[in-house]
């Protein structure tokens, strides 16, 4: 369980300072996708775990990327009741184009069959900025 939560946490640990992946293709090979609501817009983000500790989330319907600056997230295994929280911050500055995002996603872990929930907030930048 902890290994799976850590894997999901790293995938959602989206924090990065470069927007180089902004031209990336939609995440057709993503292991999973998560809906994220940023300032009223819902993005379906794809993640490919194992691409580094602070992997950006790729918007599945465009070439946009969510590059977070601050993450406050809780993973809960609803089957066992185990819970793990994580707060991360990258840098100390602010960006005038930053968006406030919320995550509240429940799904079944395909490896264990357990129902789990991901809930929290992210402040970041959706690139390219429109």
N, C-alpha and C positions, 0 to 999 in steps of 0.2 A: 504494500500500500504506500509506504513512504517513498519507495523508488518511483512509483507511478506519479505521486504528487510532486516529487522533485522534478521529474521529467516534464510534467505539465507546467510547473512553475518556471522552469527554465525556458520553455517555449513561450510562455506569456511574459517572460522577463524582457521583453521587447526593447529595452533601453539601448539607445545608440546615439552617437552624435553625428554620424554621417548619413546622408540620405542617398547614398549610392544605389541602394536597391530600388529606388523609385521607378526605374525603367524596367524592373523585373516583370516577367509574365505573371498572370494570375496563378495562384498556388494550386495547379492541377495535381501536383504530387504531394500536397499537404497531407499530413497524418490526420489532422482534424481541423475543423473550422469552428469559430466561436463568434456569436453575434455581439457586437459592441456598439453602444449608442453614444455618439460624440456630438454634444451641442445640438441634439434633436435629430441627427442623421444616423441611421443604422448602417453599420458596415459589417459584412461577414468576413472575418479575418481568418486566413489560413496560416498554419504554423508547420514548420518542418523541424521537429526537435533534433538536436545534435548539431546545429549550425552555430553554436556559440552561446555563451551565457546570456547575451542581450540581443537576441534575434528579433528584428522588427516583424510586425504582423503584416502580411500581404493582403490587400483587399481583393476578394475573389472575383469581383465584377469589373475591375479596372486595373490600371497599372499603379494605383496609389499604394502608399505604405504608411502604416501608423508607427511613428518613431516616438516612444514615450520618454518623458523626463522624470515622472514620478509614478510609482505603482504602489497601491495599497490593496492587497488581494488576500482572500481566504479560500482555501480548498477544503471542502468537507466531504468525507465519505459518508453518505447518508445511510449506507447499509450498516456500517460499524459505529458511526458517530465520531470517528477520528477526525480531527480538524487541524489544519496547519495554516498559519498566517505569515505573510511576508510583506515588508515595506522596503522599497528601494527608491533611491533618488540619484539622478545623474546630473551633476553640475549644480551650480547655485544661481544661475541667471534665469531670466524669464524670456519668453518669446512672444511677441505681440500676436502671432498667429496660432498660439497654443489653443487646444480644445480640451474640454473636460469630458471624460468618457466614463460610462458605467458599464459594468459587466454583471450579469446575473444569468447564469447558464447552468442547466442541469442535464446530464446525459449518463449513459451507462458506459463503464470502463470495459472495452472489449476483451481485455486480458483477464479480468477477475469477475466480470458480471455485476460488480457493485455499482450502485447508483451514486454519482457524486455531483457536487455543486461547486461552481467557481463564481465568487461574488466579490466585487470590489470597485475601485476607481482607478482611473489612469488619466494623467495630464500629459499631453503629448502634441505632436505635430503630424497632421495628415499631409503627406507630400505626393505629388506636387500640389502646392497651395493653389487653390482656385479663387 
